[in-house]
Amino acid sequence: MDKPELLLACGKDFYKEEIEFCQDGVIYKRPNCQGTLYDSYSQLCVAGSIINKETFTDQRDGKEYKIVVIGEQTWMAENLSYNALGSKCYDDDLANCEKYGRLYDWETALNVCPDGWHLPTDAEWTRLRNYVGDDATAKLKTIDGWNWNSWSNISNNGIDHYGFSALPAGFGTPNGDFSGVGGYTSWWNTINGKYHRNDETFFGVRTHSIAYFLQDSFMDKSYFLSVRCLKGKPYNGDNINNNSSSSSNAIYGDDLIDERDPLNPKVYKTVVIGEQTWMATNLNYDTPDSKCFYNNPIYCEKYGRFYNWKTAMTVCPDGWHLPSDEEWAALENFVGSNSGAKLKATSGWAWNDWDNISGNGTDDYGFSALPDGPGGPDGDFSHGGNLTSWWSTTCYSNTCSDIYVWRITYYDANIYRSAIWTSTLMSVRCIKDSSL
């Protein structure tokens, strides 16, 4: 006589523990791989076969993390839990750090990932979402641990199709409060900018959140959110190390070799636009008071260095100089209408949410402007992904306390002129002598 099946109570129903589980009175199917059950936290179903997730050990503290490959990206399959100065556990409870990872403010998050890993860019989160496709939230969330969705009267758990295993870690506020555990998780990325909320201006950082759906949102950088690290160098479109696109209309000049630093000579592409010859990338010559975006050297390789105006006036190599306001105007006039779009790189710019269009350009002339954002005299940085600004030699005020700068933004098709104080940190795009 066959042994009767053992059924367990779940609410008003019963379930088989071998193939189902109960949460909040609701029965859910355990994940299976062509009929074979597996643990989505530690295993993956690949081409019909069950394999264990690979692991990575953070040498700073010996903690082991599961990792997962999704498309061409390699992600940690759990949130970072490195005990960096100022990081927190939800409700200040160490058990929550063990379960959900630690929470970090944005400044800490920028550099908290271990060597060989990094905080994802906005483009990298978008790349993940695009690869996963429809129902991305359900495919990335864990199969249990999420609160019941009382609005729709359905489970808020996912199916964890790719082993990303997103748990509802919640977030912390600057005043020490915590909220959202069980129903919400949000991860930092690198984009920082200035936004308007209820007619008040504030600085916010774009996050990628899962509650009932995967979404972009903005959060003040003093909040405490989760960090999910991504392997390799940052990606901002095509390739973070590719500062210039290959435009079919561009006329390239001879490469410029800056040998002022014999241990680290720099090679710059140059481009001829009208009667002017420009560097096709921003200057990246290291001076004592120059800085990298977010003080991270990898961004100097992508965006070049930031300089105050006094340094910018003399920083270009021999045979080249900082452009005057007149020389910038000549560039604008030659390029013509939609000059900003024609000078912007074809990737790396933020999405224009207002008009629901890409902020990228067409790079018709190989100028390849990238959105590096300016730096403040106190060392703060903002607007990465949103705009770029370059110094000119020309004073706006009689005392030269304010200087003309030229800017391109993600939401505008034009290049335009404004003025700013000399202590601001901005990019330098050098122009060849006798170009005008």
N, C-alpha and C positions, 0 to 999 in steps of 0.2 A: 504494500500500500504506500503510495507516494506521501511524503511528508507535506503537510499543509504549509502554504506560504505564510510567512510572518509579516503581518501588516501593522504599521504604526499609525497612531492617530495624528491627524493634522487638521485642526479646526473641526469641521463637520465631516471630514473625509478621511481616507486612509491611504498610505503610500508604502511602496517597496523601498527599503533603505538602500538596496544594492544599486538601484537605477534612478532613484529620486531622492529629493531632500525637502524638508519643510522649513519655511521661514515665515514668521508672522501669520501663521495659519493658512499659508498658501503652498501648494506642492509644485516643485520645479524638477525638470528633467536634469540629470547629471550629464555633462558633456560626453559625447562618444565619438569615436573615430572609426567610421565604417562598422558600427555595431559594438566596438570595444570601448568601455568606459576609461576615462583618463582624468588626471588632476590638472586642470588648466593653470594652476599656480606654478607648478613645477614641470609640466610637460606640454608638448605641442603635438598637434596632428598635422603631419606634413606628407602630402601625397598618399594618404591612406595609412601612414605608419606613425606610431607614437614614438616620439623622441624626447629625451630630457632637455630642458632648457640649459644652455651654456651659462657659465657664471663668470663673474669678474670680481677680483679681490682688491679693495681699496687699501693701498699700502700705508695710508696715513693712520688707519685704526684697525686694519685687518678684517673689516666687515666685508662679507661676501654678498654680491647682488646677482640676481638672475638677469640675463640679458636676452633680447629677442630681436630677430631680423624681420623688418617689415618693409617690403619693397627693397630699396637700396639703402635703407637706414638701419642702423643698429642702435636700439634703445635699451636703457635699463628697464627691466620689466617690473620695477618697483620704485617708489620714491626714494630720493636720497635721504640718508639718516646720519650724515656726518655732523658731529657736534661742533659746529663753528661758533665762534664768539657771537652772542646775541641771538642765536637760533632758539627755537622754542618747541616744546611738545604741546599738543592740543590739551587745553585745560591744565597745563603744567604737569601732566601725568606721563611718566616714562613709559608706561604700558602703551600709550597712544603713539609714542615715537617708534616703538617696536612694531606696531601694527601698520601705521600710516606713513612713517618717515617723519623727519623734522620739518618745521615751518621756518621760512627765512624771509627777511625783508629783501627788497630788490637789490640794493647795493651789495649785500652779502651774497645773494644768489648769483650775481654776475661772475664771480670767481670761485664758487664753492665746489664745482665739479672736480673730480680727480684728474690727474695728468692723462692726456689722451682722450678726454671727454669734455663737453662744454654745455653751457646753457643754450637751448635751442633758439634759433632766430625765428621771427615771425614766418619767414618763407619755409622754414623746416617744419613748423607745425602745420602750415597749409599743405605742404607736400604730403605729410602723413594723412591728413584728412582726405586729400584728393585720392590717394592710393587706396585707402580703406573704402571710400565711396559711400553709397547710400547706407543709412542706418549706422553711421560711424560710431555714434555714442554707444549703442548696444554692442557693437563689435569690439569696442575697447574696454568696456566695463566688466568687472568681475561678475561671476554668476550668482554671487550672494553678497550680503553685507550692506546693501542699499535699502533705504526706507521705502515703504509702500507709497506709491503715488496716489494719494487720496483724491487729487483733482480728477484724474482719469479712471480711478479705481482699477489700476493695473500694477503689476510688479515694476519696480524701477531698476531691478537687476539687469545685467547684460548677459551676453553669450560668450564674451572673451574670446572671440574668434581667432585673434592674432596673438594671444598670450600677453597683451599689454597690461592687463590686470589692474585697471584703474579702480581705486578704492575711494570712498567718500570721506576725504581727510579733513574737510572744512577749512577754516582760515582763522587767523588771529588779527586783532586790531591793534593800533599803536598804544591804546590805553590799557591793554592787557586782557581785553575780552576775547572770547572765542565763539564761533558760530558755524553751523552748517555741517557738522560731522554727521555721517549717515545719509546725507542728502545732497552733498555738493563737494566738488573738488576743483581746484584751480591751480595752474602751473604758470610760473613766470616765463617770459621770454625776454629778448634783449632790447626790444623797441621801447623807447622812452619819448614822450612828447608832451605838448601843451594842448589842453582840450578845454572845452567850455561845458559847464554843467550848471543849469539854472542861472545863467548869466554870470556865473563866477568862473574865473580862470583858475585852473589848477594843473599841476604836473602829474601825469598819469603814465602808467606802464601797461602795455597791452598784455593781456593774459589769455590763456586758452582754458576754458572751463567746461566741465561736464556736470550737468544737473539732470535735466530731462532731455537735453540735446547738447551737442558739441557746438561751442560758440566762441567768437572773439569777444572780449570785453576789456574794459580799462579799470585799473585799480591804482590808488595812490601808492607810491613806492615804499611808504612806511608800513604798509600792511604786511602780514606774514602769510606766505603761501607755500605750496609744495614746489619741489624742484624735481624734474625728471630729466636726467642727463642723456646726452646723445653722443655717440662715439665719433671721433675724427674732428676735422676742422669745420668751423661754421660755414653754412651755405646760405647765400642771400639771393638766389636766383639761379644763374647758370653755374657759377663757381666763385667762391669768395676771393680766390687768388687771381681771378681774371678781371683786372681793373679796366680793361678797355675792350669794347666789342669790336668785331671785325665788320665795319660798315663798307658796303660796296661803293659808296659815294665818297669815301674818305680818301684824301691825298696825304699819304704818310711821308714825312721827311726822314732824315738820317736819325738813328738812335742817338740820344744824348747820354754820355757816360760821365757821371759825377764822381770824380776820384778824390774829393776832399777828405773822405774817410778811407784811407788806403786799406783798412781791414774789412771794410764793408762798402765797396763802391756800388753805386746805384745806376741802373740802366733805365732810362725813360724813353718810351715811344714819343715821337713828335708828330704833329699833324699840321698841314698847311690849310688855312681857311682864308680865302681871299688873298690879301697881301701880307697876312700875318702868319707866323709860325709859333704854335703853342705846344707846351707839354701836353701830352694826351692823358696824363694822370696828375694828381696833386703831388706837390713836393714832399719828400720823405727824408729830409736831411735833419739829423739829430742835433739840436742845440740845447744848452742847459735849461732853458725855460720853455721848450716845446713839449707837447704832450700828445699821447695817443688817446683816441676815443675810449672812455671808461678806464683810462690808464692801463689798457690791455695791449701789449705789443702786436698782437695779431691784427688789430684794427689799423695800426700804422701801415702794415703791409697792404691792407685793402684800401684805406682812405687817404693815406699820407698822414703827416703830422699837423698839429694845430699850433699856431703862433700868435703872439700878440702883435700889434701893428709895428711897434718899434723894431722887433726882430724881423718881421716880414719884409720891412723896407730894404734889408741888406742880405737876405738869406738865399736868394737865387744864385746859381753858379755863374762863373765868368761867362760873358757873352749873352746872358739872360738877365731879365729884371722883372720886378713886380709891375704889373700893368697899371697904367693910369686910368682914370675914369674915362678919358677920351678913347683909350684903346679898347676898353670894355664896350663902349658905345659903338665903336667901329665893328666889333664882332657881332653885336646885336643887329646892326643895320645890314651887314652882309648876309647874315643867316635869314633875316626877314621875319615874316609872320610865324607865330608858333615857335619862336626861337628856343624857348625852354625845352619843349618836347624834342626839337631837333638836336639839342645838345645833351640831353639826358641819355644815360645808358639804357639798354633795352631790358635790364633786369635789376632787381635790388631795391626798387622803390615801393613804398607802402601803397596798399590799395586805397583808392579814393572812394570812401564810403558815401560821401555827399552825393556824388554823381554816379556811383556804382560802376566805376571804370578803373582800369589799371592806372597807377601813377607812373608807370614806366614810360620811357621815351622811345624815339626811333633812331637816335644816334646817327643822324645823316652824315655828319662830318667827322666822326671818330673822336669827338671831344670827350665822350664817355663820362659825363658828370654823374657821380654817385652821391647818395644822400647821407653825408657824414654827420650833419648837425653841428652846431657851434658848441664851444665850451665857455663857461663863465670864468671870471678871474679867480673865483674861489675854488675852482677845480670841478664844478658840477658840469654835467653834460646833458644835452637834451636833443630832441627832434631827430634822433637816429632813424633812418628810413623815410623821413618826411621832407627834409630840405638840405641844401648845401649853400654855403656862403664863402665868398672869396674877397680878400682884401684888394683895395686899390691904393695907389700912392696919393690920392687926392683928398684934401681936407674938406670937410663939410662946413666946419665952423672956422672963424678967423683964428682961433687959438689952437686949432687942430686937436681939440679934445674929442671931436667926433669925425669919423672918416667915412667916405663913401665905400660901400660894399655892394657886390652884385650877387643876387640870389636866384635859386631855382627851387620850387616846391613840388610836392607830389600832386597837388590839387590844381596847379596852374600850368598852362601851356607856354607861358612866356618867361623870359628872364627879366628881372627888374632890379632897380637900384634902390638902396635905402642907406641909412647912416647909423653908425653905432660907435660906442666909446672904444678908445684905443686899447684898453686892458682886456677886452674880449679875446677869446682864442678862436681863430678861424683858419680855414685852409688857404694855401697859397698855390696859385696856378701861374707858373712863370711863362713869360713870352720872350721870344728871341729879340735881341737888340736890332734896331732899325727895321722893326716889323710894321711900323706905321709911317 
